[in-house]
Amino acid sequence: MAKYLIKYGVGGGINSITEEEFEYNTLEQAEEDAYEMACESYESYAGNNGLPNWSDIEKDPEYYGIDDFNNMTKEEQEECIEEAFVDARESWLVYSAKLIE
């Protein structure tokens, strides 16, 4: 195993970036963990500071680019909300992994 510097968090105006060292077998594993940690960080802020959460998107789907929301089935609505949530989250995430040992 090798040591990696993991950087993760929420960028933009939030600037909640954390750096920690962890051991991994591969860079890919380190990057996956960095991404997951960044997602968790986003979700801890979602619904505040301008970061949308699921219910924000459900309340105003047109604002998030979901057209004809009321004519969709519940399953279609949920798929569209999830896609809009992931798109919003991705635009705020900061994450990376770098081999240090």
BELQUI-V667444 format. One record per helix or strand of 3 or more residues. SS is the DSSP state (H for helix, E for strand). FROM is the first residue (numbers start at 1). LEN is the number of residues. If there is no record, write none. Layout:
ss=SS from=FROM len=LEN
ss=SS from=FROM len=LEN
This chain:
ss=E from=2 len=9
ss=E from=16 len=9
ss=H from=27 len=19
ss=H from=54 len=6
ss=H from=61 len=4
ss=H from=69 len=3
ss=H from=74 len=17
ss=E from=93 len=7
